[in-house]
Amino acid sequence: MGVVQKYGGSSVATIEQLRAVAECVAQVKRAGQDVVVVASAMGKTTNRLIELAKQTGGADSVREMDALMATGEQTTISLLAMALQGMGIPAVSLTGGQCGFVTNDNHTRAKIMDIRTDTLQKHIGEGKVVVVAGFQGTDAAGNITTLGRGGSDTTAVALAAKLGWDCEIYTDVEGIFSIDPRRCPGAKALRRITYDEMMEMAALGAGVLETRSVELAKKYRVRLYLGRSLENDKTKGTYIMEKDNTFEYMPVTGISLSERCAVLNITNAPADGSCVSSLFAIVSKLDINVDLISQQLLSDGSIALSFSCKPDDAQLLLRACAERGFPYELRLQSTLGKISLVGVGMITHSGIANRAFDTLYRNGIRYYQISTSEISISITVEGENLERAARLLSEEFELCQGA
């Protein structure tokens, strides 16, 4: 039994930090455990590469952007393998393609189709620490692809699932909190959280883990831990698991915030479904995730449709609709923020929505689109009210120390 460890860009931003990470990995290996390390690009490397691409005027080439972006992780893994070797630990670096990651050909947001682990298993069998480039793979034609936002987390969990190992993700935060501690300094640290809750929080705006990685962990029952880099005390991080053994669930476990939420609206569309069908065919083709979908039948027999997505995706969709001659006007409302209450306790606790809406109403905060699931309630508010709404709801549901 071994462990897959993933280190984010902030954990390997400098050579000094990278050597400190190498020493932590070496300690695990010296203790007799097999280790595969997944690494992100160092610090702000990805941002610098994007800026260089823009300066060439050719940043619209998604194939070349993937080839360029992948070099950031490749630099990190080579340096980390060298650092381990310098400490007397046998190590080898592998790109995503060399590690056997086969993806589809959807550049910049590719999906993993298979992981062919023959080369990886060979190196593990030889007693080496294998350092794998996160965020990348190759398609059937051999082109380099990248997995999109949070792709290194997805790489790590996918490898752990394939190997049947645990997965530890290390970053610059202590673990998962009830709400972003930068917005609520008294936010409570969560030592355990369920897969379902973590998926909801990630999908709804919490930036600590990407949704795809948690989804994979749940599907393949990967024991997932998130903690601060170089922290040896595992009681200070968060375990993501099938169920929390707390005697009785709290009604709300945490709050996720999405500071930039774009809402797209269509009015006077026919009620026969043709508009919605053709629009969401484009959404699907672009692999855009949408949320807060609302459709209303108007008095004249037409419909009004609205939904939310990420601002960048909204712009992508607007361009695609214009290019394809989509016959209905899409209007963009991009000054909103989204606040989401998440907790498996909502299944058994009634009145959560009432408390949330009443809190906003009593404090003069206007809200717009609403979406619910068994374990979440999402509400859009004016962006300028997002911080205040988050604080008030944190107090209402006792998610901050002293609340």
DADA-V730208 format. One record per residue. N is the residue number from 0. RES is the residue in one small letter. PHI is phi in radians with two decimals (* if undefined). OMEGA is omega in whole degrees, -180 to 180 (none if undefined). Layout:
N,RES,PHI,OMEGA ; N,RES,PHI,OMEGA
This chain:
0,m,*,180 ; 1,g,-2.23,-179 ; 2,v,-2.44,171 ; 3,v,-1.75,177 ; 4,q,-1.95,178 ; 5,k,-2.06,179 ; 6,y,-2.08,-180 ; 7,g,-1.34,-176 ; 8,g,-1.04,180 ; 9,s,-1.22,-180 ; 10,s,-1.42,-178 ; 11,v,-2.22,-173 ; 12,a,-1.21,179 ; 13,t,-2.26,177 ; 14,i,-1.09,179 ; 15,e,-1.10,178 ; 16,q,-1.16,180 ; 17,l,-1.09,178 ; 18,r,-1.16,177 ; 19,a,-1.13,175 ; 20,v,-1.10,179 ; 21,a,-1.02,180 ; 22,e,-1.16,176 ; 23,c,-1.09,179 ; 24,v,-1.11,-180 ; 25,a,-1.08,179 ; 26,q,-1.08,179 ; 27,v,-1.13,-179 ; 28,k,-1.16,179 ; 29,r,-1.14,178 ; 30,a,-1.35,175 ; 31,g,1.72,-178 ; 32,q,-1.76,173 ; 33,d,-1.25,-177 ; 34,v,-2.38,166 ; 35,v,-2.02,-179 ; 36,v,-1.91,173 ; 37,v,-1.91,-176 ; 38,a,-2.17,174 ; 39,s,-1.64,176 ; 40,a,-1.16,-176 ; 41,m,-1.21,172 ; 42,g,0.89,-177 ; 43,k,-1.66,-177 ; 44,t,-0.98,-178 ; 45,t,-1.04,179 ; 46,n,-1.09,179 ; 47,r,-1.15,179 ; 48,l,-1.13,178 ; 49,i,-1.08,180 ; 50,e,-1.13,177 ; 51,l,-1.07,179 ; 52,a,-1.08,179 ; 53,k,-1.08,-179 ; 54,q,-1.17,178 ; 55,t,-1.36,-175 ; 56,g,1.45,-177 ; 57,g,-2.05,-176 ; 58,a,-1.18,179 ; 59,d,-1.39,179 ; 60,s,-1.41,-174 ; 61,v,-1.15,178 ; 62,r,-1.10,-179 ; 63,e,-1.24,176 ; 64,m,-1.09,177 ; 65,d,-1.09,179 ; 66,a,-1.07,179 ; 67,l,-1.23,-177 ; 68,m,-1.05,-177 ; 69,a,-1.14,-178 ; 70,t,-1.19,179 ; 71,g,-1.08,179 ; 72,e,-1.16,-179 ; 73,q,-1.14,175 ; 74,t,-1.11,-178 ; 75,t,-1.07,-174 ; 76,i,-1.17,178 ; 77,s,-1.14,180 ; 78,l,-1.12,-179 ; 79,l,-1.17,177 ; 80,a,-1.11,178 ; 81,m,-1.10,180 ; 82,a,-1.09,178 ; 83,l,-1.12,178 ; 84,q,-1.06,178 ; 85,g,-1.14,177 ; 86,m,-1.66,179 ; 87,g,1.46,-180 ; 88,i,-1.78,176 ; 89,p,-1.05,-177 ; 90,a,-2.61,177 ; 91,v,-2.53,177 ; 92,s,-1.74,177 ; 93,l,-2.34,170 ; 94,t,-1.20,177 ; 95,g,-1.01,179 ; 96,g,-1.13,179 ; 97,q,-1.13,179 ; 98,c,-1.38,176 ; 99,g,1.74,178 ; 100,f,-1.33,177 ; 101,v,-1.86,-177 ; 102,t,-2.12,169 ; 103,n,-1.34,-174 ; 104,d,-1.76,179 ; 105,n,-1.45,-174 ; 106,h,-1.04,-180 ; 107,t,1.32,176 ; 108,r,-2.64,-176 ; 109,a,-1.23,176 ; 110,k,-1.87,179 ; 111,i,-1.31,178 ; 112,m,-1.70,-178 ; 113,d,-2.87,171 ; 114,i,-2.22,-180 ; 115,r,-1.64,-165 ; 116,t,-1.67,-176 ; 117,d,-0.97,-179 ; 118,t,-1.14,178 ; 119,l,-1.02,-178 ; 120,q,-1.11,178 ; 121,k,-1.06,-179 ; 122,h,-1.19,177 ; 123,i,-1.09,179 ; 124,g,-1.09,178 ; 125,e,-1.49,176 ; 126,g,1.47,-178 ; 127,k,-1.62,164 ; 128,v,-1.42,-180 ; 129,v,-1.74,-179 ; 130,v,-1.87,-171 ; 131,v,-1.90,175 ; 132,a,-1.26,176 ; 133,g,-1.32,166 ; 134,f,1.39,-171 ; 135,q,-2.58,174 ; 136,g,-2.84,174 ; 137,t,-2.37,177 ; 138,d,-1.51,-176 ; 139,a,-1.09,180 ; 140,a,-1.57,179 ; 141,g,1.53,178 ; 142,n,-1.32,175 ; 143,i,-1.22,177 ; 144,t,-2.22,174 ; 145,t,-2.12,-170 ; 146,l,-1.64,179 ; 147,g,1.53,-175 ; 148,r,-0.95,-180 ; 149,g,1.26,-174 ; 150,g,-1.11,179 ; 151,s,-1.22,173 ; 152,d,-1.05,180 ; 153,t,-1.10,177 ; 154,t,-0.99,-176 ; 155,a,-1.12,-178 ; 156,v,-1.17,179 ; 157,a,-1.09,177 ; 158,l,-1.13,178 ; 159,a,-1.07,178 ; 160,a,-1.11,-178 ; 161,k,-1.18,-177 ; 162,l,-1.53,-176 ; 163,g,1.34,-177 ; 164,w,-1.86,170 ; 165,d,-1.35,178 ; 166,c,-2.29,178 ; 167,e,-2.10,-179 ; 168,i,-1.95,-177 ; 169,y,-1.96,-176 ; 170,t,-2.54,-178 ; 171,d,-1.71,176 ; 172,v,-2.08,-174 ; 173,e,-1.25,-178 ; 174,g,2.92,178 ; 175,i,-1.61,178 ; 176,f,-2.02,180 ; 177,s,-1.07,176 ; 178,i,-2.73,-180 ; 179,d,-0.91,-177 ; 180,p,-1.13,175 ; 181,r,-1.24,178 ; 182,r,-1.67,-180 ; 183,c,-2.40,-174 ; 184,p,-0.96,179 ; 185,g,-1.61,-177 ; 186,a,-0.96,-179 ; 187,k,-1.44,175 ; 188,a,-1.29,179 ; 189,l,-1.78,-179 ; 190,r,-1.45,176 ; 191,r,-2.47,175 ; 192,i,-2.67,-178 ; 193,t,-1.38,175 ; 194,y,-0.93,-176 ; 195,d,-1.09,179 ; 196,e,-1.11,-178 ; 197,m,-1.16,177 ; 198,m,-1.09,179 ; 199,e,-1.09,-178 ; 200,m,-1.10,179 ; 201,a,-1.16,-179 ; 202,a,-1.15,-174 ; 203,l,-1.71,172 ; 204,g,2.31,179 ; 205,a,-1.16,-171 ; 206,g,-1.63,-175 ; 207,v,-1.27,179 ; 208,l,-2.28,177 ; 209,e,-1.48,-175 ; 210,t,-0.97,-176 ; 211,r,-1.04,-178 ; 212,s,-1.18,179 ; 213,v,-1.20,177 ; 214,e,-1.04,177 ; 215,l,-1.12,-180 ; 216,a,-1.05,179 ; 217,k,-1.15,-176 ; 218,k,-1.04,-175 ; 219,y,-1.86,177 ; 220,r,0.96,176 ; 221,v,-1.39,176 ; 222,r,-1.30,-169 ; 223,l,-2.02,179 ; 224,y,-2.23,176 ; 225,l,-2.21,-179 ; 226,g,-2.68,-180 ; 227,r,-1.39,178 ; 228,s,-1.00,176 ; 229,l,1.26,177 ; 230,e,-1.60,-177 ; 231,n,-1.48,-178 ; 232,d,-1.42,-176 ; 233,k,-1.27,177 ; 234,t,-1.34,-178 ; 235,k,-1.63,178 ; 236,g,-1.74,-178 ; 237,t,-2.21,174 ; 238,y,-1.74,177 ; 239,i,-1.78,-169 ; 240,m,-2.49,-178 ; 241,e,-1.13,178 ; 242,k,-2.62,177 ; 243,d,-1.57,-178 ; 244,n,-1.54,175 ; 245,t,-0.98,-175 ; 246,f,-0.93,177 ; 247,e,-2.52,-177 ; 248,y,-1.09,167 ; 249,m,-1.22,-177 ; 250,p,-1.11,179 ; 251,v,-2.22,180 ; 252,t,-1.51,-176 ; 253,g,-2.81,178 ; 254,i,-2.19,174 ; 255,s,-1.88,180 ; 256,l,-2.15,172 ; 257,s,-2.09,-172 ; 258,e,-1.21,-179 ; 259,r,-2.09,-178 ; 260,c,-2.08,178 ; 261,a,-1.65,177 ; 262,v,-2.02,179 ; 263,l,-1.88,-176 ; 264,n,-2.21,172 ; 265,i,-2.29,174 ; 266,t,-2.18,178 ; 267,n,1.04,174 ; 268,a,-1.64,-179 ; 269,p,-1.15,-177 ; 270,a,-1.50,-177 ; 271,d,-1.42,177 ; 272,g,1.61,-177 ; 273,s,-1.12,-180 ; 274,c,-1.11,-178 ; 275,v,-1.09,-179 ; 276,s,-1.09,-178 ; 277,s,-1.22,179 ; 278,l,-1.15,-176 ; 279,f,-1.34,169 ; 280,a,-1.15,177 ; 281,i,-1.20,178 ; 282,v,-0.99,-180 ; 283,s,-1.14,180 ; 284,k,-1.05,-180 ; 285,l,-1.48,180 ; 286,d,1.01,-180 ; 287,i,-1.71,175 ; 288,n,-1.55,179 ; 289,v,-2.05,-176 ; 290,d,-2.58,175 ; 291,l,0.88,-180 ; 292,i,-1.30,180 ; 293,s,-2.38,176 ; 294,q,-2.28,-180 ; 295,q,-2.20,174 ; 296,l,-1.53,-178 ; 297,l,-1.52,-175 ; 298,s,-1.12,-180 ; 299,d,-1.53,178 ; 300,g,1.60,176 ; 301,s,-1.57,180 ; 302,i,-2.11,169 ; 303,a,-2.01,-177 ; 304,l,-2.16,173 ; 305,s,-2.47,175 ; 306,f,-2.77,-179 ; 307,s,-2.02,175 ; 308,c,-2.82,177 ; 309,k,-1.22,-178 ; 310,p,-0.97,179 ; 311,d,-1.10,178 ; 312,d,-1.17,178 ; 313,a,-1.09,178 ; 314,q,-1.13,177 ; 315,l,-1.07,-179 ; 316,l,-1.18,179 ; 317,l,-1.05,179 ; 318,r,-1.13,-179 ; 319,a,-1.13,179 ; 320,c,-1.12,178 ; 321,a,-1.14,-180 ; 322,e,-1.15,-177 ; 323,r,-1.57,179 ; 324,g,1.21,178 ; 325,f,-1.02,-166 ; 326,p,-1.41,-178 ; 327,y,-2.04,-177 ; 328,e,-1.40,174 ; 329,l,-1.70,179 ; 330,r,-1.84,-174 ; 331,l,-1.78,173 ; 332,q,-2.06,-169 ; 333,s,-2.12,-180 ; 334,t,-1.74,-176 ; 335,l,-1.70,169 ; 336,g,-2.12,-178 ; 337,k,-2.09,177 ; 338,i,-2.10,-174 ; 339,s,-2.26,173 ; 340,l,-1.62,-177 ; 341,v,-2.29,175 ; 342,g,3.09,178 ; 343,v,-1.15,178 ; 344,g,-1.16,178 ; 345,m,-1.09,-179 ; 346,i,-1.08,-174 ; 347,t,-1.93,179 ; 348,h,-1.85,179 ; 349,s,-1.61,173 ; 350,g,1.49,-178 ; 351,i,-1.14,-179 ; 352,a,-1.06,-180 ; 353,n,-1.05,180 ; 354,r,-1.11,-179 ; 355,a,-1.16,-178 ; 356,f,-1.12,-179 ; 357,d,-1.15,178 ; 358,t,-1.07,179 ; 359,l,-1.16,-179 ; 360,y,-1.08,-177 ; 361,r,-1.09,-178 ; 362,n,-1.82,173 ; 363,g,1.19,179 ; 364,i,-1.78,-179 ; 365,r,-1.37,178 ; 366,y,-2.18,-172 ; 367,y,-2.14,-178 ; 368,q,-1.12,179 ; 369,i,-2.32,175 ; 370,s,-2.41,-179 ; 371,t,-2.32,167 ; 372,s,-2.34,180 ; 373,e,-1.07,-173 ; 374,i,-2.17,179 ; 375,s,-2.68,171 ; 376,i,-2.32,179 ; 377,s,-2.00,-176 ; 378,i,-2.39,173 ; 379,t,-1.67,178 ; 380,v,-2.34,175 ; 381,e,-1.04,-177 ; 382,g,-0.93,-179 ; 383,e,-1.20,-180 ; 384,n,-1.76,-173 ; 385,l,-1.08,-178 ; 386,e,-1.06,-178 ; 387,r,-1.16,178 ; 388,a,-1.08,179 ; 389,a,-1.09,180 ; 390,r,-1.11,-178 ; 391,l,-1.13,-180 ; 392,l,-1.24,175 ; 393,s,-1.08,178 ; 394,e,-1.17,-178 ; 395,e,-1.06,-176 ; 396,f,-1.83,173 ; 397,e,0.96,-179 ; 398,l,-1.74,178 ; 399,c,-2.12,179 ; 400,q,-1.05,178 ; 401,g,1.48,-179 ; 402,a,-1.28,none
